[in-house]
């Protein structure tokens, strides 16, 4: 009987192949989602675990970060209460909180264009940070040179500068780095006289910031001094008292992260207080939403494919009505006819599933090196992107067969319930 | 023995119009008997054959085989083991070979081991003179050869009754006569009852017992 069912499939091999294409497409979509998204999630998670200290709490008054990490309700609440300024007093207060082992402040430096002396073109709209950098900071995936003196006149630049000038990172050491107000951003600067200012630094270190966007890093005091001078404040202290720091990195003891975070949130009203887990959760949320949309496409294509199978099977019944009558007259039971038709639709599902998986596995095999290269160019340290999972492959093939069988159920029941006399009389 | 008692069968054409195909038919058929139901088109002979073949179970009256009402048999087992059916149009399955067509009823109920089934297929194909064509497909055979395959298929399960619906209707006279001779020989050798339906009076005369069907009633011509 099984052999007979397979002979029917073989007899209509072209139709089987064409009908199974719908399943092939949905398997390709769903497999890419399952394999690709799983690997993307793993990659992001690993990258965060490598670069972010799980005991670190970030306090930020940066509008961009707040917009990303806060939801609408929280924003409404924060509008009612004035945002706490991150000044030296706040830094000292947080330092004294129970469970806090260290606090470092960061000030973002924007509105400048950067240039290596001797090079003909400047890099417009550079982004830098002022913080007390250390060579072994986990933010850096690589480092050449040293962090230099805290006294000023020395700077650490990122490998982005080396890339912009197409120079090896170590070749930048000792070069003069110039910062000037960005012409393109004029209007954000305080006045015309600011345009004449230029700041010179000796490059003492080159850091690979991974996925971070910093072009240069100055010691905190030097960076604030630069901003105060540029903004024509009386002193660095005045700038901090009026504008505050942008971000605080609060180191908490391993078992005190939640308590410290809670204490900070209770005492102050910062734009955002978050940990690496929050950022990871945010990315997971984005990936989850993206995955959901792709899954929806996959499911819709599976539904369309199953309608195609159903249509093919109904057509088969019309063509095979007399044949059904013949085999019923030979003693085939309803159950056996049901099985014959379900085998046919199941084989369509199986064929579509296997074809789809072969396409996906081929794509994974040949596409992996390109994806790995692209990821490595963007600072990810990966050996391979896609991971082959036999259990997922088995589930996909099983589901393909199941879709085929479910789609074939109605036609199979229709075939099984045919009256043999009427079926034999049909043309 | 087949015993038909007061068999009635009607086809409802509309809520108020029912066509009576069989009207109070009663008949007894002995084991290993060869007989013909003779009648014109629409007389009810094929309806009778469908009921005897277990294909049509919607009727009034009783039809018993070996003392048991055929409605009490499992319909699939009855069709597979008790009866073998031969059709005017042969009804062989085109994609299957001659051998596979003959083996078809065995696929739906394992009556023999596969080797025994193959041996019996070879025996029957040898008897109908087509052993050397067992790997051919039906479209490579003549009408007479296809009907021979259909006879072998009807006999594969060693049934007690062969039902043949106009078995020579699509064949020329010479081939039709050969088919009738073949059925006659199987009637003797396989100890099987052969009940055939025909409208051909000449063909019917070659059969020992003839029952005439007219307007749903039987008349026996002894």
Interface residues (C-beta under 8 A of the other chain):
Chain A: X1 X3 X4 X7 X8 X10 X11 X322 X323 X326 X327 X328 X329 X330 X331 X332 X333 X336 X420 X421 X424
Chain B: X50 X53 X55 X56 X76 X77 X78 X79 X80 X81 X85 X87 X91 X93 X95 X96 X100 X104 X105 X107 X108 X109 X153 X157
